[in-house]
Amino acid sequence: MAGQDGGGDASASTKAASTISCPAVSGSLPEIPAEARAEVDRNLALLDTQLAEANKRLSTSQGEGGPNFVQNAILGPLADKRASTIDRIELSFSRQGSTAPSGLDALAGCSLASG
């Protein structure tokens, strides 16, 4: 938001204030087996990349579509991607003979956050 205090344009501040917020997955994980660490870390980084791409799409699509555009074109597909990535994290535990963390599916959905 730095550099956006000039002009007093309300639409500029609205555009800057809208971001996508997703629950953190890393804080919900149990101790990660050493053998699964690299795969889990790659997937956690992928979650960050997915969020960054969705935020970029949100900022470049202001005014596009109808009232459900953000949900249908950005948040819905993001939730699907996150669910797949979270499934891969769970599988990485299982492949190493560890108990897969439960309840992570609830962390796939994201929402719009202001300021």
JOCORLIN-V163109 format. One line per field, one symbol per residue. ss: DSSP state (A for helix, B for strand, O for the rest). A space follows every 10 residues. Layout:
ss->???
//
This chain:
ss->OOOOOOOOOA AAAAAAABBB BBOOOAAAOO OOOAAAAAAA AAAAAAAAAA AAAAAAAAAA OOOOOOOOAA AAAAAAAAAA AAAAAAAAAA AAAAAOOOOO OOOAAAAOOB BBBBO
//
